[in-house]
Amino acid sequence: MLRARIFLMAFLLAVQSQSQTSLGAATAKLAPSAQQRKTSEPYSGDLSIFESPGRDERLQINRVMDILSIHSGKSVADIGAGSGWFTVRAAKRVGAGGAVYAVDINPEAVRYISDRAGKEKLANVKEILSKPDDPLLPRDSVDAVLLLKTYHEVAHPVELLRNLRASLRAGAKVGIIDRNGNGEDHGIGSDVVIREAKEAGYRLMEKYDFVKGDKMDYFLVFTAGE
Ligand SMILES: C[S@@+](CC[C@H](N)C(=O)[O-])C[C@H]1O[C@@H](n2cnc3c(N)ncnc32)[C@H](O)[C@@H]1O
């Protein structure tokens, strides 16, 4: 009887240790990016909210464009373009010799920007209806990229940044403006963005906090490569 009990206990201990090892191995196999972190629901409401008066001054958007080297003749991507608020500003700056790709996963936003570019006679704007993990930009097509208040909504950020790389020209700058938060509260920590960008093969070049002045928003500038 005693021998049977000892045998049973030894058997149970062996099973428990085996299941703990398998669980540990499974958790270790999940790299940080494979574990889906929280993201915010992509915005699909009234697009006119992005046109609030004084936004140019609050964001210091001309300074942002200077830092991203957005000048006449350059080619720019506005990923998560929304109403096209940034698209039209970049399009005016790059002029007829340049181009701005307005990229969004929301067909409403893409239609809205197409109409807007027509009304504002901006022939250098090209709209792209993209995928959540891929901006679908042509290869070797852009000198500068901005994700303005969009990164916290990107469901597959590392994949999106990896897929973006083929469209970057030599020395292209990728800017990310967002707000500190936990991912699902319309913000995401700058440390998370830096870690994910590194995982996707980008190097942080510069970090600013002048966008908005409440120290909650940040502006990160990356370049592809280690
Ligand atoms: C909060 S709005 C910001 C709009 C604009 N950038 C601005 O600040 O005026 C975020 C936009 O990103 C788009 N979006 C979300 N996830 C995206 C993704 N993975 N790729 C491209 N666009 C995305 C949404 O459809 C939405 O239009």
The ligand as an SDF file (V2000), in Angstrom:
LIG
                    3D

 27 29  0  0  0  0  0  0  0  0999 V2000
   -5.9840   59.2980  -35.0250 C   0  0  0  0  0  0  0  0  0  0  0  0
   -6.0210   59.2710  -36.7760 S   0  0  0  0  0  0  0  0  0  0  0  0
   -4.7630   60.4770  -37.1740 C   0  0  0  0  0  0  0  0  0  0  0  0
   -4.9640   61.1040  -38.5260 C   0  0  0  0  0  0  0  0  0  0  0  0
   -3.8470   62.0500  -38.9880 C   0  0  0  0  0  0  0  0  0  0  0  0
   -2.5460   61.4460  -38.9850 N   0  0  0  0  0  0  0  0  0  0  0  0
   -3.8210   63.3130  -38.1680 C   0  0  0  0  0  0  0  0  0  0  0  0
   -3.1750   63.3410  -37.1060 O   0  0  0  0  0  0  0  0  0  0  0  0
   -4.4770   64.2960  -38.5700 O   0  0  0  0  0  0  0  0  0  0  0  0
   -5.2060   57.7480  -37.1790 C   0  0  0  0  0  0  0  0  0  0  0  0
   -5.3820   57.3120  -38.6230 C   0  0  0  0  0  0  0  0  0  0  0  0
   -4.5420   56.1750  -38.8250 O   0  0  0  0  0  0  0  0  0  0  0  0
   -5.2260   55.2160  -39.6140 C   0  0  0  0  0  0  0  0  0  0  0  0
   -4.6060   53.9120  -39.3480 N   0  0  0  0  0  0  0  0  0  0  0  0
   -4.7430   53.1110  -38.2630 C   0  0  0  0  0  0  0  0  0  0  0  0
   -3.9870   52.0180  -38.3890 N   0  0  0  0  0  0  0  0  0  0  0  0
   -3.3270   52.1210  -39.5750 C   0  0  0  0  0  0  0  0  0  0  0  0
   -2.3800   51.3110  -40.2730 C   0  0  0  0  0  0  0  0  0  0  0  0
   -1.9790   50.1580  -39.7760 N   0  0  0  0  0  0  0  0  0  0  0  0
   -1.9080   51.7280  -41.4660 N   0  0  0  0  0  0  0  0  0  0  0  0
   -2.3380   52.9240  -41.9950 C   0  0  0  0  0  0  0  0  0  0  0  0
   -3.2490   53.7170  -41.3910 N   0  0  0  0  0  0  0  0  0  0  0  0
   -3.7220   53.3290  -40.1880 C   0  0  0  0  0  0  0  0  0  0  0  0
   -6.6710   55.3470  -39.2010 C   0  0  0  0  0  0  0  0  0  0  0  0
   -7.5470   54.8480  -40.1890 O   0  0  0  0  0  0  0  0  0  0  0  0
   -6.7850   56.8700  -39.0040 C   0  0  0  0  0  0  0  0  0  0  0  0
   -7.1650   57.5150  -40.1980 O   0  0  0  0  0  0  0  0  0  0  0  0
  1  2  1  0
  2  3  1  0
  2 10  1  0
  3  4  1  0
  4  5  1  0
  5  6  1  0
  5  7  1  0
  7  8  2  0
  7  9  1  0
 10 11  1  0
 11 12  1  0
 11 26  1  0
 12 13  1  0
 13 14  1  0
 13 24  1  0
 14 15  1  0
 14 23  1  0
 15 16  2  0
 16 17  1  0
 17 18  1  0
 17 23  2  0
 18 19  1  0
 18 20  2  0
 20 21  1  0
 21 22  2  0
 22 23  1  0
 24 25  1  0
 24 26  1  0
 26 27  1  0
M  CHG  2   2   1   9  -1
M  END
$$$$
